[in-house]
Amino acid sequence: MKQITLTIISIMMLAFASAQSIPNGDFEHWTSFNFNEPDGWYTSNTETIHANEWITAIPIQGYGAMGHGIRIMTDGQNGRTMPGYFTNTLGDPMIGQGGVPYHQRPAYLTGYARYHTLYNDSAMIVVVFKKQGNVIGQNVFKFHGQELEYTPFNMLLTLSDTPDTVIVAATSSNVLNQQVMQTGSFLELDNLEFGGREVNELLPNGDLDNWTPTAIHHAQGWRSEGRHVDWTTNTPYGQHAVSLTSFRDMDGHVHASSLRTGDMNSSGDWFGGLPYSEVDDTLRGYYKYISDGEDAGSLSLEMLSGEVSLGGAFYQFYPTEIWTYFEIPLQLNAEPDTLRLQLMSSSYPFDEATDGSTLFIDNLQLTSQPLAISALQVASNRPAYPNPAVALIHVPLPDGFNGDVQLSLFDAQGKMVKSMNYHQAGSVLRLPLDDLSSGDFIYEIYNEAWLYSGKFTKK
């Protein structure tokens, strides 16, 4: 059960960037990033590593050379500027999404800061209070200029009632005015603490002393968004595939994780792309999709000439627990110069998005620029027979096998010529060849535990 919609106009609300040969389409090439995260906080590291391979939040020596503080810094390239941040919510602090429990009414937030902001840029601390889900106080404190020694600050707070939730976030640049954000701005903080009459409830890890080592893997040649994009060794062949998982924020909203080619500017517009000139092509690959709800993963692509959309496709992935072949035919009336592409763990507009829905993708490739056939082959324990064959070939399976398998058959140029599912009882799969022309072929037969591949010739 797969849905594909070919479009003549641009894909609604999507713009993506890619190349004629899908970069790292077999997802075998990854860069590992090891870094530290402050306990009880979320930082920009996951976002900036996946987007541009930057680490933008690090532990530093704390005030008075005691314990740790945090340094967040703004980085940028390719027309995009990304500030460092840390926050105690997975949602948007400025609109009051998420937060942690807090049940006193503080008058101020104190701490120590060092900073250097460039030109008209400003670093910021944001404190938002909520009660029963409603914002009852929003406070923004800015740091501008340069202060290279830890300096105490006292941020006066306004709130209309005693809260039940607090959101705290800090950024190295002015995210409220992205036009002034500057690469190189930074903010260092330590010992964040609420104060006031009879106020003694602490922020979790407000002294920023406790950090935990962590690591993520970044797929080379791709950009990612969301908190759960990673490699998996559960793959139909090779060492790795990619997995994308949807996640829930503290207010119950589900967000998709996504993988794309291309870059995004400060206004959130996709740009760039590598040459693509085919008018008749096929995008193909393998997927699994795991979801406990009515969710669906998605693949969106678009072909352009200049900035004019010539067409595209939107493909949805529905739940299946076995690796399944898919292909998307691409036909245009004019020659493009750019192909743009994105994968998502949930489908827009996310009305049925489900926390934990996971899309697995492997061997994503274009017929015009296929991955090397040698990368697809995993040796069988016994060859298929007879070889050459005339009308029927036998492919040995594990002894005593009983279950579901999928077969994919490729010609000598790597083009898919047959894809079939079998419920197999016995140790030999019998494959009729009547509908094939003479020539050399490569087969792949797999279930979740193994994959066999091999070659044969039909007379």
C-alpha positions as CSV (number, residue, x, y, z in Angstrom):
1,M,0.0,0.0,0.0
2,K,1.9,3.0,-1.3
3,Q,0.7,6.3,-2.6
4,I,2.5,8.4,-5.1
5,T,1.3,11.8,-6.5
6,L,3.1,13.4,-9.5
7,T,2.8,17.1,-9.5
8,I,3.2,19.7,-12.3
9,I,3.7,22.6,-9.9
10,S,5.9,22.9,-6.9
11,I,5.4,20.6,-3.9
12,M,3.3,22.5,-1.4
13,M,5.4,24.2,1.3
14,L,8.5,22.1,0.3
15,A,11.8,23.1,-1.4
16,F,14.8,20.8,-1.4
17,A,18.2,20.5,-2.9
18,S,20.0,17.5,-4.4
19,A,22.4,16.3,-7.1
20,Q,22.2,14.1,-10.2
21,S,23.8,11.3,-8.3
22,I,22.2,10.9,-4.9
23,P,25.0,11.7,-2.4
24,N,25.7,8.8,-0.1
25,G,22.5,7.1,-1.2
26,D,23.6,3.8,0.3
27,F,24.1,5.5,3.7
28,E,27.4,3.8,4.2
29,H,29.3,7.0,4.9
30,W,28.9,8.7,8.3
31,T,30.8,11.1,10.5
32,S,30.7,10.5,14.3
33,F,30.6,13.5,16.6
34,N,31.4,13.1,20.3
35,F,30.4,15.9,22.6
36,N,29.0,16.7,26.0
37,E,25.4,17.8,26.9
38,P,24.3,19.6,30.1
39,D,22.0,17.4,32.2
40,G,18.4,18.6,32.2
41,W,18.9,20.9,29.2
42,Y,18.7,20.6,25.4
43,T,21.3,22.3,23.3
44,S,21.7,23.3,19.6
45,N,24.4,20.7,19.0
46,T,22.1,18.1,17.5
47,E,20.6,20.6,15.1
48,T,23.9,22.3,14.1
49,I,25.8,19.1,13.7
50,H,23.2,17.6,11.4
51,A,22.7,20.9,9.5
52,N,26.3,22.0,9.1
53,E,28.6,19.7,11.1
54,W,29.1,22.3,13.9
55,I,29.2,21.9,17.6
56,T,27.8,25.1,19.1
57,A,27.4,24.4,22.8
58,I,30.3,23.2,25.0
59,P,31.3,23.1,28.7
60,I,33.8,25.6,30.0
61,Q,35.4,26.4,33.3
62,G,32.8,28.0,35.6
63,Y,32.8,31.2,37.6
64,G,35.6,31.5,40.1
65,A,37.3,28.5,38.4
66,M,34.8,26.3,40.1
67,G,32.8,23.6,38.3
68,H,31.5,24.2,34.8
69,G,29.7,26.9,32.8
70,I,28.4,26.8,29.3
71,R,29.6,28.5,26.1
72,I,27.1,28.9,23.2
73,M,28.3,30.3,19.9
74,T,27.0,31.4,16.5
75,D,28.4,29.7,13.4
76,G,27.6,29.9,9.8
77,Q,28.4,29.2,6.2
78,N,26.7,28.9,2.7
79,G,24.4,31.8,3.5
80,R,23.1,30.4,6.7
81,T,23.8,31.6,10.3
82,M,22.9,29.3,13.2
83,P,23.1,30.5,16.8
84,G,24.0,28.3,19.7
85,Y,21.4,27.7,22.3
86,F,20.4,25.7,25.4
87,T,16.9,25.3,26.8
88,N,14.8,23.2,29.0
89,T,12.1,22.6,26.4
90,L,11.8,20.7,23.1
91,G,9.3,23.3,21.9
92,D,9.4,27.0,21.0
93,P,10.2,29.1,24.1
94,M,8.8,32.3,22.7
95,I,5.3,30.8,22.3
96,G,5.4,28.9,25.6
97,Q,5.8,25.3,24.4
98,G,7.0,22.8,26.9
99,G,9.0,23.7,30.0
100,V,9.6,22.1,33.4
101,P,7.6,22.2,36.7
102,Y,8.1,25.3,38.8
103,H,5.8,26.4,41.7
104,Q,7.2,29.6,43.2
105,R,7.0,33.2,42.1
106,P,10.5,34.6,41.7
107,A,11.4,38.3,41.3
108,Y,14.6,37.9,39.4
109,L,17.1,35.5,37.8
110,T,20.7,35.9,38.7
111,G,23.9,34.4,37.2
112,Y,27.3,35.2,35.7
113,A,27.9,36.0,32.0
114,R,30.8,36.6,29.6
115,Y,29.9,37.5,26.0
116,H,31.0,39.0,22.7
117,T,28.4,40.0,20.2
118,L,29.3,41.5,16.8
119,Y,27.9,44.6,15.2
120,N,24.2,44.9,16.1
121,D,23.8,41.3,17.3
122,S,22.7,40.5,20.9
123,A,22.8,37.3,22.9
124,M,19.7,36.6,24.9
125,I,18.2,34.8,27.9
126,V,14.4,34.1,27.7
127,V,12.3,33.2,30.8
128,V,8.7,32.2,30.3
129,F,6.2,31.3,33.0
130,K,3.0,29.3,32.5
131,K,0.0,28.3,34.5
132,Q,-2.3,25.6,33.4
133,G,-0.8,25.8,29.9
134,N,-1.2,29.6,29.5
135,V,1.7,32.0,29.4
136,I,1.6,34.4,32.5
137,G,4.9,36.0,32.0
138,Q,7.5,36.4,29.2
139,N,10.9,38.0,29.9
140,V,13.8,38.7,27.5
141,F,17.2,39.9,28.7
142,K,19.9,40.9,26.2
143,F,23.7,41.0,26.2
144,H,25.3,43.4,23.7
145,G,28.9,44.3,23.1
146,Q,31.9,42.6,24.9
147,E,32.5,41.4,28.4
148,L,35.4,38.9,28.7
149,E,35.3,38.4,32.5
150,Y,32.5,36.7,34.3
151,T,30.2,39.5,35.4
152,P,27.1,39.1,37.6
153,F,23.7,40.0,36.2
154,N,20.3,40.4,37.8
155,M,17.3,39.9,35.4
156,L,14.1,41.3,36.8
157,L,11.1,39.1,36.1
158,T,7.4,39.9,35.5
159,L,4.6,37.3,35.9
160,S,1.0,37.8,36.8
161,D,0.5,34.8,39.1
162,T,2.3,31.8,40.8
163,P,3.3,29.5,37.9
164,D,3.3,25.8,37.5
165,T,5.8,25.7,34.7
166,V,8.9,27.6,33.7
167,I,10.8,27.7,30.4
168,V,14.4,29.0,30.3
169,A,16.4,29.4,27.1
170,A,19.6,31.2,26.1
171,T,20.9,32.0,22.6
172,S,24.2,33.4,21.4
173,S,22.5,35.7,18.8
174,N,19.3,37.7,18.5
175,V,16.8,35.1,17.2
176,L,14.1,37.7,17.3
177,N,15.9,39.7,14.6
178,Q,17.7,37.2,12.4
179,Q,19.0,39.8,10.0
180,V,21.5,41.0,12.7
181,M,22.8,37.6,13.7
182,Q,26.5,37.4,13.2
183,T,28.9,34.4,13.0
184,G,31.3,34.6,15.8
185,S,29.0,36.0,18.5
186,F,29.1,34.0,21.8
187,L,27.6,33.9,25.3
188,E,29.0,32.1,28.4
189,L,26.8,31.6,31.4
190,D,27.1,30.0,34.9
191,N,25.1,29.7,38.2
192,L,21.6,30.5,36.9
193,E,19.4,30.9,40.0
194,F,15.9,32.3,40.7
195,G,15.6,34.6,43.7
196,G,13.0,36.7,45.6
197,R,11.0,36.6,48.8
198,E,10.6,33.0,50.0
199,V,12.0,31.7,46.7
200,N,14.2,28.6,47.1
201,E,13.2,26.3,44.3
202,L,16.2,25.7,42.1
203,L,16.5,25.2,38.3
204,P,17.6,21.6,37.6
205,N,21.3,21.8,37.0
206,G,21.1,25.6,37.0
207,D,24.8,25.7,38.0
208,L,25.6,23.9,34.8
209,D,28.1,21.6,36.6
210,N,26.7,18.3,35.4
211,W,27.4,17.1,31.8
212,T,27.0,13.8,30.1
213,P,29.1,12.6,27.2
214,T,27.1,11.7,24.1
215,A,27.6,11.0,20.4
216,I,25.6,11.2,17.2
217,H,26.2,10.1,13.7
218,H,25.8,12.4,10.7
219,A,25.1,11.1,7.2
220,Q,27.7,12.6,4.9
221,G,26.2,14.6,2.0
222,W,22.9,15.2,3.8
223,R,21.3,17.8,6.1
224,S,19.0,16.8,8.9
225,E,16.3,18.3,11.1
226,G,14.7,16.9,14.2
227,R,16.3,15.2,17.1
228,H,16.3,11.6,15.9
229,V,18.2,11.0,12.7
230,D,20.8,8.2,13.0
231,W,22.4,5.2,11.4
232,T,21.1,1.7,11.8
233,T,22.8,-1.6,11.2
234,N,19.4,-3.2,10.4
235,T,19.9,-3.0,6.7
236,P,19.1,-5.2,3.6
237,Y,22.7,-5.0,2.6
238,G,25.9,-3.2,3.4
239,Q,26.7,-2.0,6.9
240,H,24.3,0.9,7.5
241,A,21.0,2.4,6.6
242,V,19.4,5.6,7.9
243,S,16.6,5.9,10.4
244,L,14.4,8.9,11.1
245,T,12.0,9.0,14.1
246,S,9.2,11.4,15.1
247,F,9.2,12.7,18.6
248,R,6.9,14.5,21.0
249,D,7.6,17.8,22.8
250,M,6.6,18.6,26.3
251,D,3.2,20.0,25.2
252,G,2.3,16.9,23.3
253,H,3.1,18.1,19.8
254,V,4.7,15.5,17.5
255,H,7.6,16.7,15.3
256,A,9.0,14.8,12.3
257,S,12.7,14.2,11.9
258,S,13.9,14.8,8.3
259,L,16.8,14.3,6.0
260,R,17.4,16.5,3.0
261,T,20.0,17.7,0.5
262,G,20.8,21.4,0.3
263,D,21.0,24.4,2.7
264,M,18.6,26.8,4.4
265,N,19.2,30.5,4.8
266,S,18.3,32.6,7.8
267,S,14.8,33.2,6.6
268,G,14.1,29.4,6.4
269,D,14.3,29.2,2.6
270,W,15.9,26.2,0.9
271,F,18.5,27.1,-1.7
272,G,21.3,25.5,-3.8
273,G,21.3,22.2,-5.6
274,L,23.6,20.2,-7.8
275,P,23.1,19.6,-11.6
276,Y,20.3,17.3,-12.7
277,S,19.3,17.1,-16.4
278,E,17.2,14.0,-16.9
279,V,13.7,14.3,-18.3
280,D,12.9,10.5,-17.9
281,D,14.3,8.8,-14.9
282,T,13.3,6.6,-11.8
283,L,14.2,7.1,-8.2
284,R,14.3,3.8,-6.3
285,G,15.3,2.4,-3.0
286,Y,14.3,0.3,0.0
287,Y,12.3,1.2,3.1
288,K,10.7,0.0,6.3
289,Y,8.2,2.0,8.3
290,I,7.3,1.3,11.9
291,S,4.3,3.1,13.5
292,D,1.8,2.5,16.2
293,G,-0.7,4.9,14.7
294,E,-2.1,6.1,11.3
295,D,1.1,7.8,10.5
296,A,3.1,7.6,7.2
297,G,6.6,8.6,6.3
298,S,7.2,10.6,3.1
299,L,9.6,11.4,0.4
300,S,9.3,14.6,-1.6
301,L,11.2,15.7,-4.6
302,E,11.1,18.5,-7.1
303,M,12.9,19.3,-10.4
304,L,13.6,22.9,-11.4
305,S,15.0,24.9,-14.2
306,G,16.5,28.0,-12.7
307,E,14.0,28.8,-9.9
308,V,11.0,27.5,-12.0
309,S,9.5,24.2,-10.9
310,L,9.0,21.7,-13.7
311,G,7.4,18.9,-11.6
312,G,8.0,16.6,-8.7
313,A,6.6,13.8,-6.7
314,F,5.3,13.0,-3.2
315,Y,5.5,9.4,-2.0
316,Q,4.2,8.0,1.3
317,F,5.6,5.1,3.2
318,Y,3.0,3.0,5.1
319,P,3.9,0.5,7.9
320,T,5.8,-2.6,7.0
321,E,8.3,-4.5,9.1
322,I,10.3,-6.0,6.2
323,W,12.5,-4.1,3.8
324,T,10.4,-3.3,0.8
325,Y,11.5,-2.0,-2.6
326,F,10.0,1.2,-4.0
327,E,10.4,3.2,-7.2
328,I,9.1,6.6,-8.3
329,P,9.0,7.3,-12.1
330,L,10.1,10.8,-13.0
331,Q,8.9,12.3,-16.4
332,L,9.2,15.9,-17.4
333,N,8.3,17.9,-20.5
334,A,11.4,20.1,-20.3
335,E,15.0,19.6,-19.2
336,P,15.7,20.6,-15.5
337,D,19.0,21.7,-14.0
338,T,18.3,20.9,-10.3
339,L,16.7,18.0,-8.3
340,R,15.6,18.7,-4.7
341,L,14.8,15.9,-2.2
342,Q,13.6,15.4,1.4
343,L,12.7,12.4,3.6
344,M,10.5,12.8,6.6
345,S,9.5,10.4,9.5
346,S,5.9,11.8,9.4
347,S,3.9,13.2,6.6
348,Y,2.8,16.9,6.4
349,P,0.5,18.3,7.8
350,F,1.3,16.0,10.8
351,D,-2.4,15.6,11.9
352,E,-1.8,11.9,12.4
353,A,1.9,12.1,13.3
354,T,2.7,9.6,16.0
355,D,5.5,9.7,18.5
356,G,8.1,7.0,17.7
357,S,7.1,6.5,14.1
358,T,10.4,5.5,12.3
359,L,11.3,5.5,8.6
360,F,14.2,3.4,7.5
361,I,15.7,4.1,4.1
362,D,18.6,2.3,2.2
363,N,20.1,2.3,-1.3
364,L,18.4,5.4,-2.6
365,Q,19.4,5.9,-6.2
366,L,18.5,7.2,-9.6
367,T,18.3,4.9,-12.6
368,S,20.4,7.4,-14.5
369,Q,23.1,7.4,-11.8
370,P,22.8,4.0,-10.0
371,L,24.9,2.9,-7.1
372,A,27.6,0.4,-7.9
373,I,26.1,-3.1,-8.3
374,S,29.0,-4.6,-6.3
375,A,27.8,-2.7,-3.3
376,L,24.5,-4.6,-3.5
377,Q,25.9,-8.1,-3.4
378,V,25.9,-10.3,-0.4
379,A,27.2,-13.8,-1.1
380,S,24.8,-16.7,-0.8
381,N,26.0,-19.9,0.8
382,R,25.1,-21.9,-2.4
383,P,24.7,-20.6,-5.9
384,A,21.5,-20.6,-7.9
385,Y,21.0,-23.5,-10.4
386,P,20.8,-24.4,-13.2
387,N,23.0,-21.6,-14.6
388,P,22.6,-20.8,-17.4
389,A,18.8,-21.3,-17.1
390,V,16.0,-21.5,-19.6
391,A,12.6,-21.2,-17.9
392,L,13.2,-21.7,-14.2
393,I,16.0,-21.1,-11.7
394,H,16.3,-22.4,-8.1
395,V,17.7,-20.2,-5.4
396,P,18.8,-22.0,-2.2
397,L,17.6,-20.5,1.1
398,P,18.5,-21.4,4.7
399,D,17.8,-25.0,5.5
400,G,14.3,-25.5,6.9
401,F,13.2,-21.9,6.1
402,N,9.5,-21.1,6.4
403,G,8.3,-17.4,6.1
404,D,8.1,-14.3,4.0
405,V,10.9,-13.2,1.7
406,Q,11.2,-10.5,-1.0
407,L,12.9,-10.8,-4.3
408,S,14.4,-8.1,-6.4
409,L,15.8,-8.8,-9.8
410,F,18.2,-6.5,-11.8
411,D,19.5,-6.6,-15.3
412,A,23.2,-6.2,-16.1
413,Q,22.8,-2.3,-16.1
414,G,21.4,-2.3,-12.6
415,K,17.8,-1.6,-13.7
416,M,15.1,-3.3,-11.6
417,V,13.1,-5.7,-13.8
418,K,11.1,-7.6,-11.2
419,S,10.1,-7.3,-7.5
420,M,8.0,-10.0,-5.8
421,N,7.0,-11.1,-2.3
422,Y,6.9,-14.8,-1.5
423,H,5.5,-16.8,1.4
424,Q,8.1,-19.5,1.2
425,A,7.9,-23.0,2.7
426,G,11.1,-24.9,2.0
427,S,14.8,-24.3,1.4
428,V,14.7,-23.5,-2.3
429,L,12.9,-20.6,-4.0
430,R,11.7,-21.4,-7.5
431,L,11.8,-18.3,-9.8
432,P,10.0,-18.5,-13.2
433,L,11.9,-16.8,-16.0
434,D,9.4,-16.9,-18.8
435,D,8.8,-13.1,-18.8
436,L,12.5,-12.3,-19.1
437,S,14.6,-11.8,-22.2
438,S,17.9,-13.5,-22.6
439,G,20.9,-12.0,-20.7
440,D,22.7,-11.6,-17.4
441,F,20.8,-10.9,-14.1
442,I,21.5,-10.2,-10.5
443,Y,19.0,-11.3,-7.8
444,E,18.5,-10.3,-4.2
445,I,16.4,-12.3,-1.8
446,Y,16.0,-11.3,1.8
447,N,14.0,-11.2,5.0
448,E,14.8,-9.4,8.2
449,A,17.6,-11.7,9.2
450,W,19.6,-12.3,6.0
451,L,20.0,-11.4,2.4
452,Y,21.3,-13.6,-0.4
453,S,22.3,-12.3,-3.8
454,G,23.9,-13.8,-6.8
455,K,24.1,-13.8,-10.6
456,F,22.7,-16.0,-13.3
457,T,22.3,-16.1,-17.1
458,K,19.1,-16.8,-19.0
459,K,19.5,-18.3,-22.4
